[in-house]
């Protein structure tokens, strides 16, 4: 049984944490050590600083910088404060104050983080102490700008489970009953020649030849042709994903593309039209014609019905999250909380994404029509909609390993641009490609788990650790923009998978209320009255905000897991002691009770 001890990357505030014992997340937490270190992690420098804590005021401490983390330990007797920040979380480092600054603690560094917090350190003005710390932090927080590897390529952690084996596309499609008489697996993209941002293995209509696929690819943005994501086990309707058609201002048509969509419609012998959900607002879809894109018009696609879902683009989402950060860190203004939250429009965007996914799921569950989903390029809003709809329709994806497969399949293998959206190891914090699309998806999953507390095998901590390591660069799971780039960099050979950490300690991430229901379709309520801000994620760094407490049963469950872990450890020690005694020549007759001390249990 795995330990239920909590790692440093968890949901509650690190502000007042003391160092823990060695835990099973691979981090050495020896109390005698100045800083916990992972295998492959090396200490670069340490320095005495003043941490300007936004909640408790200035705190004198020593900061340690490794090639993976920034670690601060308080030097004050009345404060046990510890900060443990993976350098991958850092978005921006700025110098605060100048040589002539005279105010107390006005000279130092301001650090902006990607996980809803900022850090501020004051340093002495003499001896270039700030310059040294700034240069070292910049070098290791943004290794790509300094021709250094991301930490994931230096990480030497070993786990008893290999997370890279979790997702096998052939096995996952076989689980769905594919290939069948209407759908086939094609290796046309084996060398990523058809589409460099798609996976090597694709599922396409049986009646479409590889030559047909090549012709369709010329009419879809980035060659991202319509391919199958999921098939309903009974009514055989499907969810298909792709990018926008290249219609342009002149209203171009492509007979191969039109025929291909008709073939998709006919795979389950449906008489009704193929339903196309375009994730964009209609105004944006029309505007995209000016850059060569567009949407499927009624004139060209007679057997298709098009609906716009009004989900805004990556730039709108980025600005919305910035506003959320402004209202949650460092201070929460209680008197204007509701109006401030409303002004961010964050929950409004969550609502639109969930509403769109519900429409996709409902259409497929009804058996009336297969569904094609796209946005502009088919790697942001499209991934949100297909993966959430699949989560609603297929209970397998609500298990821990099923969810990992869903993320690997719909996000990682189908080319969500993690490197561009997160900016791993990149110093360009103003990059217009940065956007919290994957965070938004995880938020939607959390909203669903709140409404269906028994439907998911995983708990909130599971979602939070995924988000923490989305940024940390400790694992190779979310690195690079697409499968072809990961293969070139040999990511599965040279890095550790996040699923190795999670699956070697599964008990910690299990929901004790989980009830497996195979055929249950989940339809969350996507109204503003039923959506809430995820306090345990967005406001976890603020010790003044009471965290949403876990259910007492869940809390007791975690306590019992910890207790069980201690008993197992004690039993192993006793067995070792016993075997040592048995190997020694006996000096006097002894009974088993002499050799095995009585262990008291507290379960009853």
Secondary structure, DSSP 4 states (H G I P E B T S, - for coil): ----PPPTTSSS-STTPPPP---TTS----TTSSS---TT--EEEEEEEEEEETTTEEEEEEEEEESSEEEEEE--TT---EEEEEGGGEEEEEEES-TT--STT-SEEEEEESSS-EEEEE--SSTTHHHHHHHHHHHHHSGGGGT---GGGT-----SS-GGGS--HHHHHHHTT-S-SSEEEE-TTTTS-S-TTS-S-EEEETT--HHHHHHHHTTBGGG---EEEEE-TTT--EEEE---B--TTTT---HHHHHHHHHHHHTTT--SPEEEEE-S-HHHHHHGGGGT-----TTT-TTEEEEE-----HHHHHHHHHHHHHHHSS---GGGHHHHHHHH-HHHHHHHHHHHHHHHHHHHHHTS--EEEE-SSSSSHHHHHHHHHHHHH-GGGGSHHHHHHHIIIIIIITT--HHHHH-TT---TT-TT---HHHHHHHHHHHHHHH-TTS-SB-HHHHHHHHHHHHH-SSSTT-SSSHHHHHHTTHHHHS--HHHHHHTTGGGGB-TT----TTPPP----SGGG----HHHHTTT-TTSPP-PPPHHHHHHHHHHHHHHHHHHHHHHHHHHHHHHHHSPPSS---HHHHS--------
